[in-house]
Amino acid sequence: MSQTVKGVISRSKGAATEVVDVVVPDPGPRDVIVKIQACGVCHTDLAYKEGGINDEYPFLLGHEAAGIVETIGSEVTHVEVGDFVVLNWRAVCGECRACKRGRPWYCFNTHNASKSMTLTDGTELDPGAGHRRVHREDPHPRGTVHQGQSRDRSRRRRTAGLRRHGRTRCRDEHRQRRSR
């Protein structure tokens, strides 16, 4: 049965954000419902809000989220109810050129959930995060912590991994610029 949660939207270019009710549908066969524990609003969200990336409104802010898997679809195999997951903005394919080069944020074949989250009047929203989120199962997860594992330890590991990745990437880009 669908659920109603709170989410933050922008209704038009440059408009003030609003906290509204968002309807989260039941998951499709390959979808999961995640109870959001933390969500970031980054520069990408602000660019969407200001019309710099897309002009489809209303727009649900907060695409970088983490939480606990609450419900899974009948064909989901990579996560279980109770798993703590870190969500990408969409599930990546793992097979395209960008994914194979270790750059899943450029995935050419991202997958949306089978049903969109909506406002209570039925208006569809781009995938963002409210208190819960319907998300397509990611067969190539970047941040799953299974039941029984320490979430604190996994957060520290993930944070350390991101710092290490950031340092390496910045160093490599700096070297490339210097060699031109």
VOPAGU-2260 file (C-alpha; in pm, 1 decimal, decimal comma):
REM VOPAGU-2260
SITE   aa  ch    i         X         Y         Z
SITE  MET   A    0       0,0       0,0       0,0
SITE  SER   A    1     142,0     340,8     -94,1
SITE  GLN   A    2     267,7     571,8     180,6
SITE  THR   A    3     262,3     948,9     220,2
SITE  VAL   A    4     580,7    1114,7     349,0
SITE  LYS   A    5     727,2    1465,1     363,5
SITE  GLY   A    6     960,1    1591,3      91,6
SITE  VAL   A    7    1110,7    1923,1     -19,6
SITE  ILE   A    8    1018,4    2050,2    -366,1
SITE  SER   A    9    1067,6    2348,4    -590,8
SITE  ARG   A   10     759,7    2421,5    -803,4
SITE  SER   A   11     923,0    2651,2   -1060,0
SITE  LYS   A   12    1256,3    2804,5   -1160,5
SITE  GLY   A   13    1399,0    3003,0    -870,0
SITE  ALA   A   14    1092,1    2949,1    -650,3
SITE  ALA   A   15    1126,9    2902,7    -276,5
SITE  THR   A   16    1131,4    2540,7    -165,4
SITE  GLU   A   17     832,8    2389,9      12,2
SITE  VAL   A   18     783,6    2094,0     243,8
SITE  VAL   A   19     495,9    1892,1      96,3
SITE  ASP   A   20     331,2    1551,1     117,4
SITE  VAL   A   21     479,9    1302,0    -129,5
SITE  VAL   A   22     316,6     970,2    -220,5
SITE  VAL   A   23     559,8     676,1    -232,5
SITE  PRO   A   24     405,4     393,2    -439,4
SITE  ASP   A   25     434,6      25,0    -364,4
SITE  PRO   A   26     754,8    -117,0    -511,1
SITE  GLY   A   27     754,9    -282,8    -851,9
SITE  PRO   A   28     920,2    -625,6    -893,2
SITE  ARG   A   29    1277,3    -479,4    -914,0
SITE  ASP   A   30    1221,4    -184,5    -676,1
SITE  VAL   A   31    1291,7    -126,7    -308,6
SITE  ILE   A   32    1144,5     116,7     -57,7
SITE  VAL   A   33    1414,2     279,5     154,5
SITE  LYS   A   34    1339,5     459,1     480,7
SITE  ILE   A   35    1573,7     756,8     447,9
SITE  GLN   A   36    1809,8     814,9     741,8
SITE  ALA   A   37    2020,8    1092,6     585,3
SITE  CYS   A   38    1998,8    1295,1     267,1
SITE  GLY   A   39    2218,0    1564,8     120,0
SITE  VAL   A   40    2116,7    1857,3     -94,4
SITE  CYS   A   41    2412,4    1940,5    -315,7
SITE  HIS   A   42    2501,7    2184,3    -590,8
SITE  THR   A   43    2325,6    1963,2    -847,1
SITE  ASP   A   44    1995,6    2009,1    -661,1
SITE  LEU   A   45    2049,4    2384,8    -658,4
SITE  ALA   A   46    2123,2    2382,4   -1032,3
SITE  TYR   A   47    1798,4    2189,7   -1092,3
SITE  LYS   A   48    1610,2    2433,3    -868,3
SITE  GLU   A   49    1744,0    2730,5   -1066,0
SITE  GLY   A   50    1663,6    2568,1   -1402,9
SITE  GLY   A   51    2027,1    2512,7   -1499,8
SITE  ILE   A   52    1991,5    2140,1   -1571,5
SITE  ASN   A   53    1625,7    2072,6   -1628,8
SITE  ASP   A   54    1306,0    2271,5   -1664,1
SITE  GLU   A   55    1061,5    2006,0   -1546,2
SITE  TYR   A   56     887,4    2106,2   -1225,7
SITE  PRO   A   57     796,0    2035,0    -954,9
SITE  PHE   A   58    1136,7    1897,2    -861,7
SITE  LEU   A   59    1198,8    1688,1    -546,8
SITE  LEU   A   60    1531,9    1787,7    -390,7
SITE  GLY   A   61    1779,6    1549,0    -231,7
SITE  HIS   A   62    1914,6    1277,0    -460,6
SITE  GLU   A   63    2207,5    1164,8    -241,7
SITE  ALA   A   64    2055,5     957,8      36,1
SITE  ALA   A   65    2114,9     666,3     267,5
SITE  GLY   A   66    1872,5     458,6     466,8
SITE  ILE   A   67    1732,0     121,9     558,5
SITE  VAL   A   68    1560,0    -108,2     309,8
SITE  GLU   A   69    1202,5    -136,6     429,4
SITE  THR   A   70    1025,3    -325,9     149,1
SITE  ILE   A   71    1153,6    -516,0    -154,0
SITE  GLY   A   72     992,0    -617,1    -481,0
SITE  SER   A   73     940,2    -981,6    -572,9
SITE  GLU   A   74    1246,5    -998,5    -805,9
SITE  VAL   A   75    1498,4    -812,1    -585,9
SITE  THR   A   76    1808,4   -1022,6    -514,2
SITE  HIS   A   77    2091,5    -785,9    -415,3
SITE  VAL   A   78    1952,6    -636,7     -93,0
SITE  GLU   A   79    1735,7    -756,3     192,7
SITE  VAL   A   80    1486,8    -587,4     422,2
SITE  GLY   A   81    1689,0    -426,5     701,4
SITE  ASP   A   82    2001,7    -359,3     490,6
SITE  PHE   A   83    2151,5     -11,7     525,9
SITE  VAL   A   84    2209,9     125,5     174,2
SITE  VAL   A   85    2370,7     431,3      19,8
SITE  LEU   A   86    2168,7     534,6    -284,3
SITE  ASN   A   87    2291,8     667,0    -613,2
SITE  TRP   A   88    2051,9     908,7    -785,2
SITE  ARG   A   89    1946,5     614,7   -1002,9
SITE  ALA   A   90    2053,1     252,0   -1023,2
SITE  VAL   A   91    2348,9     214,8   -1258,9
SITE  CYS   A   92    2386,7     -59,5   -1520,5
SITE  GLY   A   93    2744,6    -164,6   -1440,1
SITE  GLU   A   94    2797,8    -259,2   -1806,2
SITE  CYS   A   95    2833,0      62,7   -2007,4
SITE  ARG   A   96    3164,2     229,7   -2090,9
SITE  ALA   A   97    3138,4     477,5   -1800,4
SITE  CYS   A   98    3057,3     207,1   -1543,2
SITE  LYS   A   99    3338,3     -17,5   -1667,1
SITE  ARG   A  100    3582,0     273,9   -1637,5
SITE  GLY   A  101    3485,4     319,8   -1272,9
SITE  ARG   A  102    3275,4     630,9   -1334,6
SITE  PRO   A  103    2920,0     516,5   -1254,4
SITE  TRP   A  104    2803,4     875,8   -1207,9
SITE  TYR   A  105    2822,6     901,3   -1589,4
SITE  CYS   A  106    2625,0     578,4   -1647,0
SITE  PHE   A  107    2457,5     576,5   -1989,1
SITE  ASN   A  108    2187,3     328,5   -1884,4
SITE  THR   A  109    2057,7     431,9   -1542,7
SITE  HIS   A  110    1732,0     277,9   -1428,0
SITE  ASN   A  111    1441,0     453,5   -1263,4
SITE  ALA   A  112    1197,7     284,1   -1030,9
SITE  SER   A  113     901,7     131,1   -1214,0
SITE  LYS   A  114     661,5     386,2   -1061,5
SITE  SER   A  115     722,3     753,0    -984,2
SITE  MET   A  116     670,7     923,1    -653,5
SITE  THR   A  117     397,7    1187,3    -683,4
SITE  LEU   A  118     240,7    1480,6    -507,7
SITE  THR   A  119     -95,2    1401,8    -347,9
SITE  ASP   A  120    -269,6    1543,7    -659,5
SITE  GLY   A  121     -91,8    1284,1    -878,7
SITE  THR   A  122     177,3    1514,9   -1023,4
SITE  GLU   A  123     488,3    1302,7   -1093,2
SITE  LEU   A  124     819,6    1397,6    -933,5
SITE  ASP   A  125    1177,7    1333,8   -1041,7
SITE  PRO   A  126    1344,7    1088,7    -804,2
SITE  GLY   A  127    1463,8    1270,7    -497,2
SITE  ALA   A  128    1424,2    1178,4    -133,9
SITE  GLY   A  129    1151,6    1230,0     117,4
SITE  HIS   A  130    1134,9    1034,0     439,9
SITE  ARG   A  131    1100,4     723,6     222,2
SITE  ARG   A  132    1195,0     663,4    -137,4
SITE  VAL   A  133    1112,7     410,5    -406,4
SITE  HIS   A  134    1433,3     316,5    -585,9
SITE  ARG   A  135    1523,1      65,3    -855,1
SITE  GLU   A  136    1739,2    -217,0    -718,8
SITE  ASP   A  137    2102,6    -150,6    -804,7
SITE  PRO   A  138    2272,2    -475,9    -912,1
SITE  HIS   A  139    2606,6    -298,3    -865,3
SITE  PRO   A  140    2563,1    -139,3    -520,6
SITE  ARG   A  141    2828,3      98,2    -393,3
SITE  GLY   A  142    2721,0     108,3     -32,3
SITE  THR   A  143    2529,9    -184,0     115,8
SITE  VAL   A  144    2575,0    -291,5     475,1
SITE  HIS   A  145    2404,6    -620,3     553,5
SITE  GLN   A  146    2228,5    -696,3     878,9
SITE  GLY   A  147    2463,1    -764,6    1167,0
SITE  GLN   A  148    2745,7    -549,4    1031,3
SITE  SER   A  149    2840,5    -233,5    1216,3
SITE  ARG   A  150    2690,1      72,5    1046,1
SITE  ASP   A  151    2933,5     303,2    1225,4
SITE  ARG   A  152    3228,4     101,4    1097,5
SITE  SER   A  153    3088,7      97,6     743,8
SITE  ARG   A  154    3033,3     475,5     751,7
SITE  ARG   A  155    3392,9     529,2     859,4
SITE  ARG   A  156    3514,7     295,3     584,6
SITE  ARG   A  157    3300,0     463,5     320,9
SITE  THR   A  158    3409,2     810,5     432,9
SITE  ALA   A  159    3773,5     704,2     429,0
SITE  GLY   A  160    3722,9     552,4      83,8
SITE  LEU   A  161    3565,9     870,8     -49,2
SITE  ARG   A  162    3850,1    1081,2      93,3
SITE  ARG   A  163    4107,5     849,1     -63,5
SITE  HIS   A  164    3918,8     853,5    -396,7
SITE  GLY   A  165    3896,4    1234,4    -386,8
SITE  ARG   A  166    4267,5    1277,3    -315,4
SITE  THR   A  167    4362,5    1036,2    -593,5
SITE  ARG   A  168    4126,6    1193,5    -845,8
SITE  CYS   A  169    4239,9    1549,3    -764,2
SITE  ARG   A  170    4605,6    1446,6    -782,4
SITE  ASP   A  171    4552,8    1275,3   -1119,4
SITE  GLU   A  172    4359,9    1570,4   -1264,7
SITE  HIS   A  173    4628,5    1810,7   -1140,5
SITE  ARG   A  174    4899,4    1599,6   -1307,1
SITE  GLN   A  175    4704,1    1593,7   -1634,1
SITE  ARG   A  176    4666,9    1973,1   -1635,3
SITE  ARG   A  177    5038,0    2022,2   -1562,6
SITE  SER   A  178    5141,0    1789,6   -1845,7
SITE  ARG   A  179    4943,9    1980,2   -2113,0
